[in-house]
Amino acid sequence: MKTNRWSAVLATALGAGMLVYASAGMAQVENETIGFLMPDQSSTRYEEHDHPGFLAEMQKLCESCKVIYLNADADATKQQQQFNSVIAQGAKVVVLDAVDTAAAASLVKQAQGQGVKVIAYDRPIPDAVADFYVSFDNEAIGKSIADSLIEHLKAENVSPEAGGLLQINGSPTDAAAGLIKKGIHLGIDDSGYELLAEYDTPDWQPSRAQQWASGQITRFGDKIIGIVAANDGTGGGAIAALKAAGVDPLPPVTGNDATIAALQLIIAGDQYNTINKPSEIVAAEAARVAIQLLGGETPTAETTLYNTPSKLFVPAVVTRENIKKEMFDSGVASAETICVDRYVEGCKELGIIQ
């Protein structure tokens, strides 16, 4: 299933002009070792999408190359040990999605001092200049989910006088979360809707987001007219808190990552939006950049972020109105996986299944 999803995602990306390059023109690289270090398992994306996507592209570009994949389980010290381990095993390029983006600066400098290249992945490393950064545009993600929610409230004629918004951000040690947070503020600060309270969620843990949201429901009650959550996990935590408190109907809640659970919640009408950012595309780009760096080439950057040459992909907002076209007609999501149990009726209503 993962291979089929990857093929569909890549085909969609190529059709949209998101990922265009000719591997035939790249340097020929053989028998090299690359470290692929991911930050945590609070999101399923790393095992389900990022790692398989990176491996699939590496197989095309360098079949004899070895990829060492490790996940730090949200432990910065463990990630440092993993970083040192892959270098000791001969990695000449490390793709690093940092647990703590401030602490990761020393890892970048250490590696570069040994002639090892570092690709910052998904989360930028502000205090060091990595050799390349590849991600979706996180600030644009934050602004998109907030803009989408504000437009929805206005379309539903929800008056600013009716209440205000909660903002649930990501981890305070994640620079990408900081960019999403900045984008959310760009979307809501001048919207006319009041920000009641906001929270930085340690390690992106849904349970921590749920606990915080529960307290705010007690504090603000029906004055909560919307919740801007930075990803599907924190959004799911907020939805769980609302349901536990007996709130009905639910105020619109945002998300990001297009996880299976989020797509099901959108179909059921419990979550308002998410972001379709098939991370296999970013993983494939990281593989391409790794091969270029190993071959002594300079990857082409579209922009710079924190003085680091960067490639940032633009994601799409998914709501109930466009979920069929964006996720299912494109082949990114599988009806067989999503449209089960209590979600069958919603899928029929939206025309996803008959």
C-alpha positions as CSV (number, residue, x, y, z in Angstrom):
1,M,0.0,0.0,0.0
2,K,2.8,2.3,0.8
3,T,4.4,1.8,-2.6
4,N,1.1,2.6,-4.4
5,R,0.6,5.7,-2.3
6,W,4.1,6.9,-3.0
7,S,3.6,6.4,-6.8
8,A,0.3,8.3,-6.7
9,V,1.8,11.1,-4.7
10,L,4.8,11.5,-6.9
11,A,2.7,11.4,-10.1
12,T,0.5,14.1,-8.6
13,A,3.5,16.2,-7.7
14,L,5.0,15.9,-11.1
15,G,1.7,16.8,-12.7
16,A,1.5,19.9,-10.5
17,G,5.1,20.9,-11.2
18,M,6.0,20.5,-7.6
19,L,9.0,18.2,-8.1
20,V,10.8,18.4,-11.4
21,Y,14.4,17.3,-12.0
22,A,16.3,14.9,-14.2
23,S,18.2,12.3,-12.2
24,A,20.2,11.4,-15.3
25,G,22.0,14.7,-15.0
26,M,23.1,14.1,-11.5
27,A,26.4,12.9,-10.3
28,Q,26.9,9.1,-10.2
29,V,27.2,8.0,-6.6
30,E,27.8,4.5,-5.3
31,N,28.1,2.6,-2.0
32,E,27.7,5.7,0.2
33,T,26.0,5.8,3.6
34,I,23.4,8.4,4.5
35,G,21.8,8.9,7.9
36,F,18.1,9.7,8.0
37,L,17.2,10.9,11.6
38,M,13.6,11.7,12.5
39,P,12.5,13.3,15.7
40,D,9.6,11.5,17.3
41,Q,6.8,9.0,17.0
42,S,3.9,11.2,18.3
43,S,3.1,11.6,14.6
44,T,2.8,8.5,12.4
45,R,4.1,10.3,9.4
46,Y,7.8,9.4,9.8
47,E,7.3,5.6,9.7
48,E,4.4,5.7,7.2
49,H,5.5,8.4,4.8
50,D,8.9,10.1,5.3
51,H,11.1,7.1,5.7
52,P,9.5,5.0,2.9
53,G,9.5,8.1,0.6
54,F,13.2,8.7,1.2
55,L,14.1,5.0,0.6
56,A,12.1,4.8,-2.6
57,E,13.9,7.8,-4.1
58,M,17.3,6.6,-2.9
59,Q,16.7,3.3,-4.6
60,K,16.2,5.1,-7.9
61,L,19.2,7.4,-7.5
62,C,21.7,5.1,-5.8
63,E,20.7,1.5,-5.4
64,S,24.0,0.5,-3.7
65,C,23.8,3.3,-1.1
66,K,22.9,2.5,2.5
67,V,20.3,4.4,4.5
68,I,20.5,4.3,8.3
69,Y,17.1,5.3,9.7
70,L,16.7,6.2,13.4
71,N,14.0,7.9,15.4
72,A,14.8,9.8,18.5
73,D,11.5,9.4,20.3
74,A,11.4,13.1,21.2
75,D,14.7,12.8,23.1
76,A,17.3,15.4,22.1
77,T,20.1,13.5,23.9
78,K,19.1,10.2,22.2
79,Q,19.2,12.1,18.8
80,Q,22.7,13.4,19.5
81,Q,23.8,9.8,20.2
82,Q,22.1,8.6,17.0
83,F,23.8,11.5,15.1
84,N,27.2,10.4,16.3
85,S,26.4,6.8,15.6
86,V,25.6,7.3,11.9
87,I,28.7,9.4,11.4
88,A,30.8,6.6,13.1
89,Q,29.2,4.2,10.7
90,G,30.5,6.2,7.7
91,A,27.6,8.5,6.8
92,K,28.8,11.4,4.7
93,V,25.4,13.1,4.6
94,V,22.9,13.2,7.5
95,V,19.3,14.2,6.9
96,L,18.2,15.7,10.3
97,D,14.7,16.4,11.5
98,A,15.8,17.9,14.9
99,V,14.0,17.2,18.2
100,D,15.5,20.4,19.6
101,T,16.3,22.8,16.7
102,A,18.5,25.0,19.0
103,A,20.5,22.1,20.3
104,A,20.9,20.8,16.8
105,A,23.1,23.7,15.9
106,S,26.1,22.1,17.6
107,L,25.5,18.9,15.7
108,V,25.6,20.7,12.4
109,K,28.9,22.4,13.3
110,Q,30.4,19.2,14.6
111,A,29.5,17.3,11.4
112,Q,30.7,20.0,9.1
113,G,34.0,20.0,11.0
114,Q,34.4,16.4,10.0
115,G,33.5,16.9,6.4
116,V,30.0,15.5,6.8
117,K,27.1,17.4,5.1
118,V,23.8,18.1,7.0
119,I,20.4,18.5,5.3
120,A,18.0,20.1,7.7
121,Y,14.7,18.4,7.1
122,D,11.2,19.7,7.9
123,R,12.4,21.8,10.8
124,P,15.0,24.5,10.2
125,I,18.1,25.0,12.4
126,P,18.2,28.7,13.0
127,D,21.6,28.9,14.9
128,A,23.7,27.1,12.3
129,V,24.0,27.1,8.5
130,A,23.1,23.6,7.3
131,D,24.2,22.6,3.9
132,F,20.6,22.6,2.7
133,Y,17.1,22.8,4.1
134,V,14.1,21.1,2.6
135,S,10.5,21.3,3.8
136,F,7.0,22.6,3.2
137,D,6.6,26.3,3.8
138,N,5.7,26.2,7.5
139,E,4.8,29.8,7.9
140,A,2.5,29.5,4.9
141,I,1.0,26.4,6.5
142,G,0.1,28.3,9.6
143,K,-1.4,31.2,7.7
144,S,-3.3,28.9,5.4
145,I,-5.0,27.0,8.2
146,A,-5.8,30.2,10.1
147,D,-7.1,32.0,7.0
148,S,-9.3,29.0,6.1
149,L,-10.9,29.0,9.6
150,I,-11.5,32.8,9.6
151,E,-13.1,32.6,6.1
152,H,-15.3,29.8,7.4
153,L,-16.4,31.8,10.4
154,K,-17.2,34.8,8.3
155,A,-19.1,32.6,5.7
156,E,-21.2,31.2,8.6
157,N,-21.9,34.8,9.9
158,V,-20.2,34.1,13.2
159,S,-19.8,37.5,14.8
160,P,-16.5,38.4,16.5
161,E,-18.8,39.5,19.4
162,A,-19.8,35.9,19.9
163,G,-16.5,34.9,21.4
164,G,-12.9,34.2,20.3
165,L,-10.3,31.6,19.3
166,L,-7.9,29.3,21.0
167,Q,-4.5,28.7,19.4
168,I,-2.7,25.5,20.0
169,N,0.9,25.6,18.8
170,G,3.5,22.9,18.4
171,S,6.6,22.2,20.4
172,P,8.5,25.1,21.8
173,T,11.8,23.4,20.9
174,D,10.8,23.0,17.2
175,A,11.7,26.0,14.9
176,A,9.2,24.8,12.4
177,A,6.5,25.0,15.0
178,G,7.6,28.6,15.6
179,L,7.1,29.3,11.9
180,I,3.7,27.7,11.9
181,K,2.8,29.8,15.0
182,K,4.0,33.0,13.2
183,G,1.8,32.1,10.2
184,I,-1.2,31.5,12.4
185,H,-0.8,34.9,14.0
186,L,-0.6,36.5,10.6
187,G,-3.9,34.9,9.8
188,I,-5.8,35.8,13.0
189,D,-4.2,38.9,14.5
190,D,-6.0,41.3,12.1
191,S,-9.0,39.1,11.5
192,G,-11.3,40.9,13.9
193,Y,-11.6,37.8,16.0
194,E,-10.2,37.8,19.5
195,L,-7.5,35.4,20.6
196,L,-8.7,34.1,23.9
197,A,-5.5,32.1,24.8
198,E,-2.7,30.1,23.2
199,Y,-0.4,27.2,24.2
200,D,2.9,25.8,23.0
201,T,2.5,22.0,23.2
202,P,5.6,20.1,24.6
203,D,6.8,17.6,22.0
204,W,3.6,18.1,20.0
205,Q,1.9,15.6,22.4
206,P,-1.8,15.3,21.7
207,S,-2.5,14.4,25.3
208,R,-0.9,17.7,26.5
209,A,-3.0,19.6,23.9
210,Q,-6.1,17.8,25.2
211,Q,-5.3,18.7,28.8
212,W,-4.8,22.3,28.0
213,A,-7.9,22.6,25.9
214,S,-10.0,21.0,28.7
215,G,-8.9,23.8,31.0
216,Q,-9.8,26.4,28.5
217,I,-13.2,24.9,27.9
218,T,-13.8,25.2,31.7
219,R,-12.5,28.8,31.5
220,F,-14.3,30.1,28.4
221,G,-17.2,27.7,27.8
222,D,-19.3,28.6,24.7
223,K,-17.1,31.7,24.1
224,I,-14.8,29.4,22.1
225,I,-15.9,29.8,18.5
226,G,-12.9,28.2,16.9
227,I,-9.6,26.4,17.6
228,V,-6.5,26.9,15.5
229,A,-4.4,23.8,16.1
230,A,-0.9,23.5,14.5
231,N,-1.2,19.9,13.5
232,D,-3.7,17.0,13.4
233,G,-2.4,15.5,16.7
234,T,-3.0,18.7,18.7
235,G,-6.2,19.3,16.8
236,G,-7.4,15.8,17.7
237,G,-6.5,16.5,21.3
238,A,-8.7,19.6,21.3
239,I,-11.6,17.7,19.7
240,A,-11.3,15.0,22.3
241,A,-11.5,17.6,25.0
242,L,-14.5,19.2,23.5
243,K,-16.3,15.9,23.2
244,A,-15.4,14.9,26.8
245,A,-16.9,18.2,27.9
246,G,-20.1,17.5,26.0
247,V,-19.7,20.5,23.7
248,D,-22.3,20.1,20.8
249,P,-22.0,21.3,18.2
250,L,-18.2,21.4,18.1
251,P,-16.6,24.7,17.1
252,P,-14.4,24.4,14.0
253,V,-10.9,22.9,14.7
254,T,-8.0,23.1,12.3
255,G,-5.1,20.6,11.7
256,N,-2.1,19.9,9.5
257,D,-0.5,16.7,8.1
258,A,-3.6,15.0,6.6
259,T,-3.3,12.0,8.8
260,I,-5.7,9.1,8.5
261,A,-7.4,10.1,11.8
262,A,-7.8,13.7,10.7
263,L,-9.3,12.8,7.3
264,Q,-11.8,10.6,9.1
265,L,-12.6,13.5,11.5
266,I,-13.2,15.8,8.6
267,I,-15.5,13.3,6.9
268,A,-17.4,13.0,10.2
269,G,-17.6,16.8,10.5
270,D,-15.6,16.9,13.8
271,Q,-12.5,18.6,12.3
272,Y,-12.7,21.6,10.0
273,N,-9.5,21.4,8.0
274,T,-6.1,19.9,7.6
275,I,-3.1,20.4,5.3
276,N,-2.3,18.0,2.5
277,K,1.5,17.9,2.5
278,P,2.6,14.5,1.3
279,S,5.9,14.3,3.0
280,E,7.2,11.7,0.5
281,I,7.7,14.7,-1.8
282,V,10.0,16.4,0.7
283,A,11.7,13.1,1.4
284,A,12.4,12.6,-2.3
285,E,13.8,16.1,-2.5
286,A,16.1,15.3,0.5
287,A,17.3,12.2,-1.3
288,R,18.1,14.1,-4.4
289,V,20.0,16.8,-2.5
290,A,21.9,14.1,-0.6
291,I,23.1,12.5,-3.8
292,Q,24.1,15.9,-5.2
293,L,26.1,16.7,-2.0
294,L,27.7,13.3,-2.1
295,G,28.6,13.9,-5.8
296,G,30.3,17.2,-5.0
297,E,27.5,19.2,-6.6
298,T,25.7,22.3,-5.3
299,P,22.0,21.8,-5.0
300,T,19.8,24.5,-6.5
301,A,18.0,26.6,-3.9
302,E,14.8,28.5,-4.5
303,T,15.3,30.6,-1.4
304,T,17.2,30.9,1.8
305,L,15.9,30.5,5.4
306,Y,18.2,31.3,8.3
307,N,21.0,31.8,5.8
308,T,20.6,28.2,4.6
309,P,19.9,27.4,1.0
310,S,16.4,26.0,0.9
311,K,13.6,24.3,-1.1
312,L,10.1,24.9,0.3
313,F,7.0,23.3,-1.1
314,V,3.6,24.9,-1.0
315,P,0.8,22.7,0.6
316,A,-2.9,22.7,0.1
317,V,-5.8,23.2,2.6
318,V,-8.2,20.3,2.8
319,T,-11.8,20.7,4.1
320,R,-15.0,18.7,3.7
321,E,-15.7,20.6,0.5
322,N,-12.6,19.5,-1.4
323,I,-11.5,16.4,0.4
324,K,-12.7,14.0,-2.3
325,K,-10.9,15.8,-5.1
326,E,-7.7,16.7,-3.1
327,M,-7.2,13.4,-1.3
328,F,-9.1,10.6,-3.0
329,D,-9.5,11.5,-6.7
330,S,-5.7,12.3,-6.7
331,G,-4.9,8.9,-5.2
332,V,-3.2,10.4,-2.1
333,A,-5.6,8.7,0.3
334,S,-7.3,5.3,0.0
335,A,-11.0,5.0,0.5
336,E,-10.4,1.4,1.6
337,T,-8.4,2.7,4.5
338,I,-10.4,5.8,5.4
339,C,-14.0,4.8,4.7
340,V,-14.5,2.2,7.4
341,D,-16.8,1.8,10.4
342,R,-18.6,5.0,11.4
343,Y,-17.0,6.9,8.5
344,V,-18.8,4.9,5.8
345,E,-21.9,7.1,5.8
346,G,-19.9,10.3,5.6
347,C,-17.8,8.9,2.7
348,K,-21.0,8.1,0.9
349,E,-22.4,11.5,1.5
350,L,-19.3,13.1,0.0
351,G,-19.3,10.8,-3.0
352,I,-16.0,9.2,-2.0
353,I,-17.7,5.8,-2.1
354,Q,-21.0,4.5,-3.5
